[in-house]
Amino acid sequence: MAPSVADRSRVTILQAIILGLVEGVTEYLPVSSTGHLILTAWLLGLSEDAAKKAALDSFNIVIQGGAILAVLGLYRARVAAMVKGLSGANHAGLMLFLKLIVAFLPAAVLGLMFNKAIKERLFLPIPVLMALGGGGVLLLVLSPWIRTLVGRERDEKDDFSMLSFQHALAIGFMQALAMWPGTSRSMVTILGGMLFGLSPRRAAEFSFLLGLPTLSAACAYEIFKQRDDLGVRIDELGGPAPILIGLAVAAISAAFAVKWLVGYLSRGGFAVFGWWRVAVATALGAVILSGNMTL
């Protein structure tokens, strides 16, 4: 007896663990989680038909909640300061909160306006490969400049006060570039922070915190779209177990990735990420050209 569409689309526990690990590790590194999840989905056989791809798209967005939990845990002091700022008890926390909101707005507005067009025109092999490979080349070109900023040890002494609201808005528009799949939200926002005077570590921290409203909005929007068929969609994914496991694995792996990146930025540049992106783009391109995968 042939499996039903629901059975074919379900994400197994092992697949949930693998996808959660890939999401968690790549979400905050400047390497593009989208490109890695596309390649991983193909390796797992989740790109074989429309039913599996639809389930996978929903699953990948929802498990971003794990990456959100990781940042909330690691930067709970920053989050607490922002909460106190809203009650008037912490001015620096309030200013940081407002700057994050300003930086979030461009992607929120442009995403709602152009979401359909982006999916139709950019979720295609050539655009994704261009973003992956092009971003890798950009990091390689900028690597010498980035290394000169590593020694800028104002990181521990100053804060985000040097970042104006205009700078935050500019970083927000840079983040909007990451709506092009394969670009990497972390890459463009970290580069934006450094461009406007933040040290690499502080720029990474701003990028992580900016991910809180950005990824939360993406998860909430996906759940909202599926609100009428939420129970059916969860069943299609294999029930709540794969989702919860994917969330947990994504949270744990994202926490390790964030801590590693912060430590790495205190002693190295971005060349390793540039070479890695080029390698992934090459691998993805080879698979697509072989005719074994379409996006």
C-alpha positions as CSV (number, residue, x, y, z in Angstrom):
1,M,0.0,0.0,0.0
2,A,1.5,3.4,-1.1
3,P,2.1,5.9,1.7
4,S,-0.3,8.8,1.9
5,V,0.7,12.4,1.1
6,A,0.7,13.1,4.9
7,D,3.0,10.1,5.6
8,R,5.4,11.2,2.8
9,S,5.6,14.8,4.1
10,R,6.3,13.9,7.7
11,V,9.7,14.9,9.3
12,T,11.2,12.0,11.2
13,I,12.9,12.4,14.6
14,L,16.3,11.9,13.0
15,Q,15.6,14.5,10.3
16,A,14.3,16.9,13.0
17,I,17.6,16.5,14.9
18,I,19.7,17.1,11.8
19,L,17.7,20.1,10.6
20,G,17.6,21.6,14.1
21,L,21.4,21.2,14.3
22,V,21.9,22.9,10.9
23,E,19.5,25.7,11.7
24,G,21.1,26.4,15.1
25,V,24.7,26.3,13.9
26,T,24.1,28.4,10.7
27,E,21.5,30.9,11.8
28,Y,23.9,33.3,13.5
29,L,27.1,32.6,11.6
30,P,27.6,34.7,8.4
31,V,27.1,31.6,6.1
32,S,23.4,31.6,5.2
33,S,21.2,29.1,7.0
34,T,18.9,29.1,3.9
35,G,21.6,27.6,1.6
36,H,22.6,25.1,4.2
37,L,19.0,24.0,4.9
38,I,18.4,23.6,1.1
39,L,21.4,21.4,0.7
40,T,20.6,19.4,3.9
41,A,17.0,18.9,2.7
42,W,18.2,17.4,-0.5
43,L,20.6,15.1,1.3
44,L,17.8,13.9,3.5
45,G,15.4,13.4,0.6
46,L,13.0,16.1,1.7
47,S,13.0,17.9,-1.7
48,E,11.5,15.0,-3.6
49,D,7.9,16.2,-3.9
50,A,5.7,19.2,-3.2
51,A,4.2,17.7,0.0
52,K,7.6,17.2,1.6
53,K,8.8,20.7,0.5
54,A,5.7,22.4,2.0
55,A,6.2,20.6,5.3
56,L,9.9,21.4,5.3
57,D,9.3,25.1,4.7
58,S,7.0,25.4,7.7
59,F,9.2,23.3,9.9
60,N,12.4,25.3,9.1
61,I,10.6,28.6,10.0
62,V,9.1,27.3,13.2
63,I,12.4,25.8,14.5
64,Q,13.9,29.3,14.2
65,G,12.3,29.6,17.6
66,G,15.2,27.6,19.0
67,A,17.6,30.2,17.8
68,I,15.5,32.9,19.5
69,L,15.6,31.0,22.8
70,A,19.4,30.7,22.6
71,V,19.9,34.4,22.3
72,L,17.3,35.1,25.0
73,G,19.3,32.8,27.3
74,L,22.8,34.0,26.5
75,Y,21.8,37.7,26.5
76,R,19.3,37.7,29.2
77,A,21.0,40.6,31.0
78,R,20.7,42.7,27.9
79,V,17.0,41.7,27.5
80,A,16.4,42.5,31.2
81,A,17.9,45.9,30.7
82,M,15.6,46.6,27.8
83,V,12.6,45.5,29.8
84,K,13.7,47.8,32.6
85,G,14.1,50.5,30.1
86,L,10.5,50.2,29.0
87,S,9.5,51.0,32.6
88,G,11.9,54.0,32.8
89,A,14.4,52.3,35.0
90,N,17.3,51.9,32.5
91,H,17.9,54.6,29.9
92,A,20.6,52.6,28.0
93,G,18.3,49.6,27.8
94,L,15.5,51.8,26.4
95,M,17.8,53.3,23.8
96,L,19.0,49.8,22.7
97,F,15.4,48.6,22.5
98,L,14.3,51.6,20.3
99,K,17.3,51.1,18.0
100,L,16.5,47.5,17.6
101,I,12.9,48.3,16.7
102,V,14.1,50.9,14.2
103,A,16.5,48.4,12.7
104,F,13.7,45.8,12.5
105,L,11.2,48.0,10.7
106,P,12.6,47.9,7.1
107,A,12.6,44.1,6.8
108,A,9.2,44.0,8.4
109,V,7.6,46.5,6.0
110,L,9.4,45.3,2.9
111,G,8.8,41.7,3.8
112,L,5.1,42.2,4.0
113,M,5.1,44.2,0.7
114,F,7.3,41.9,-1.4
115,N,7.1,38.5,0.3
116,K,5.2,36.9,-2.6
117,A,7.4,38.4,-5.3
118,I,10.6,37.4,-3.4
119,K,9.4,33.7,-3.2
120,E,8.5,33.7,-6.9
121,R,11.6,35.3,-8.2
122,L,14.4,34.8,-5.8
123,F,13.8,31.3,-4.4
124,L,15.4,29.9,-7.6
125,P,18.7,28.2,-8.2
126,I,20.6,31.0,-9.8
127,P,19.6,33.8,-7.3
128,V,20.4,31.5,-4.3
129,L,23.8,30.6,-5.8
130,M,24.6,34.2,-6.6
131,A,23.9,35.2,-3.0
132,L,25.8,32.4,-1.5
133,G,28.9,32.7,-3.7
134,G,28.8,36.4,-4.0
135,G,28.6,36.8,-0.2
136,G,31.5,34.5,0.2
137,V,33.6,36.6,-2.2
138,L,32.5,39.8,-0.4
139,L,33.8,38.4,2.9
140,L,37.1,37.4,1.4
141,V,37.5,40.8,-0.1
142,L,36.6,42.5,3.2
143,S,38.6,40.1,5.4
144,P,41.7,42.3,5.7
145,W,39.7,45.3,6.8
146,I,37.7,43.2,9.3
147,R,41.0,41.9,10.8
148,T,42.1,45.5,11.4
149,L,39.0,45.9,13.6
150,V,39.6,42.9,15.8
151,G,42.1,44.8,17.9
152,R,39.6,47.6,18.5
153,E,39.1,46.6,22.1
154,R,36.6,49.3,22.9
155,D,34.3,46.4,22.9
156,E,34.4,45.9,26.6
157,K,34.4,49.6,27.5
158,D,31.7,51.2,25.4
159,D,28.3,50.2,24.3
160,F,25.8,50.8,21.6
161,S,25.6,54.5,22.4
162,M,27.8,55.3,19.4
163,L,25.2,53.8,17.2
164,S,22.7,56.5,16.1
165,F,19.2,55.9,15.1
166,Q,20.2,56.7,11.6
167,H,22.8,54.0,11.8
168,A,20.3,51.5,13.2
169,L,17.9,52.3,10.3
170,A,20.7,51.8,7.8
171,I,21.5,48.4,9.4
172,G,17.8,47.6,9.1
173,F,17.9,48.2,5.3
174,M,21.0,46.1,5.1
175,Q,19.1,43.3,7.0
176,A,16.3,43.6,4.4
177,L,18.9,42.5,1.8
178,A,18.9,39.1,3.5
179,M,15.3,38.5,2.2
180,W,17.3,37.4,-0.9
181,P,17.8,33.7,0.1
182,G,21.4,32.8,0.5
183,T,22.6,36.2,1.6
184,S,22.7,35.7,5.4
185,R,21.0,38.0,7.8
186,S,23.9,37.7,10.2
187,M,26.5,38.6,7.6
188,V,24.9,41.8,6.4
189,T,23.9,43.1,9.9
190,I,27.4,42.3,11.4
191,L,29.1,44.1,8.5
192,G,26.6,47.0,9.0
193,G,27.5,47.3,12.6
194,M,31.2,47.3,11.9
195,L,30.7,49.9,9.1
196,F,29.1,52.3,11.6
197,G,31.8,52.0,14.2
198,L,31.1,48.9,16.3
199,S,33.8,46.4,17.1
200,P,33.3,42.9,15.5
201,R,32.1,41.4,18.8
202,R,29.7,44.2,19.5
203,A,28.4,44.2,15.9
204,A,27.7,40.5,16.3
205,E,25.9,41.1,19.6
206,F,23.7,43.7,17.9
207,S,23.0,41.3,15.1
208,F,22.0,38.5,17.6
209,L,19.7,40.9,19.4
210,L,18.2,42.1,16.2
211,G,17.4,38.5,15.4
212,L,15.0,38.4,18.3
213,P,12.2,40.6,16.7
214,T,13.1,39.5,13.2
215,L,13.0,35.7,13.7
216,S,10.0,36.1,16.1
217,A,8.1,37.9,13.5
218,A,8.9,35.3,10.9
219,C,7.7,32.5,13.2
220,A,4.6,34.3,14.2
221,Y,3.7,35.1,10.6
222,E,4.1,31.5,9.6
223,I,1.9,30.3,12.5
224,F,-0.7,33.0,11.6
225,K,-0.8,31.9,8.0
226,Q,-1.4,28.3,9.1
227,R,-3.9,29.3,11.9
228,D,-6.9,27.6,10.3
229,D,-5.1,24.4,9.6
230,L,-2.5,24.4,12.4
231,G,-3.6,21.0,13.7
232,V,-3.4,19.5,10.3
233,R,0.0,21.0,9.5
234,I,1.4,19.7,12.8
235,D,0.1,16.3,12.0
236,E,1.6,16.5,8.5
237,L,5.0,17.2,10.1
238,G,4.7,14.1,12.1
239,G,3.0,15.5,15.3
240,P,4.5,17.8,17.9
241,A,7.5,15.5,18.7
242,P,9.7,16.4,15.6
243,I,8.9,20.1,16.1
244,L,9.8,20.2,19.8
245,I,13.0,18.2,19.2
246,G,14.0,20.4,16.3
247,L,13.4,23.5,18.5
248,A,15.5,22.0,21.3
249,V,18.4,21.0,19.1
250,A,18.3,24.4,17.3
251,A,18.4,26.2,20.7
252,I,21.4,24.2,22.1
253,S,23.4,24.3,18.8
254,A,22.7,28.0,18.3
255,A,23.9,28.8,21.8
256,F,27.2,27.0,21.2
257,A,27.5,28.7,17.7
258,V,27.0,32.2,19.2
259,K,29.5,31.7,22.0
260,W,32.0,30.3,19.5
261,L,31.6,33.2,17.1
262,V,32.0,35.8,19.8
263,G,35.2,34.2,20.9
264,Y,36.4,33.8,17.4
265,L,35.8,37.4,16.5
266,S,38.2,38.4,19.2
267,R,41.1,36.8,17.3
268,G,40.2,36.2,13.7
269,G,38.6,37.7,10.6
270,F,35.9,36.4,8.3
271,A,37.9,34.7,5.6
272,V,37.0,31.2,6.9
273,F,33.3,32.0,6.4
274,G,34.0,33.4,2.9
275,W,35.8,30.2,1.8
276,W,33.0,28.1,3.4
277,R,30.3,30.0,1.5
278,V,32.1,29.6,-1.8
279,A,32.5,25.8,-1.1
280,V,28.7,25.4,-0.2
281,A,27.7,27.4,-3.3
282,T,29.9,25.2,-5.4
283,A,28.4,22.0,-3.9
284,L,24.9,23.3,-4.3
285,G,25.5,24.4,-7.8
286,A,26.9,21.0,-8.7
287,V,23.8,19.2,-7.3
288,I,21.4,21.6,-9.2
289,L,23.3,21.3,-12.4
290,S,23.2,17.5,-12.1
291,G,19.5,17.7,-12.3
292,N,19.0,16.0,-8.9
293,M,17.5,19.1,-7.1
294,T,15.4,22.1,-7.9
295,L,14.4,24.8,-5.5
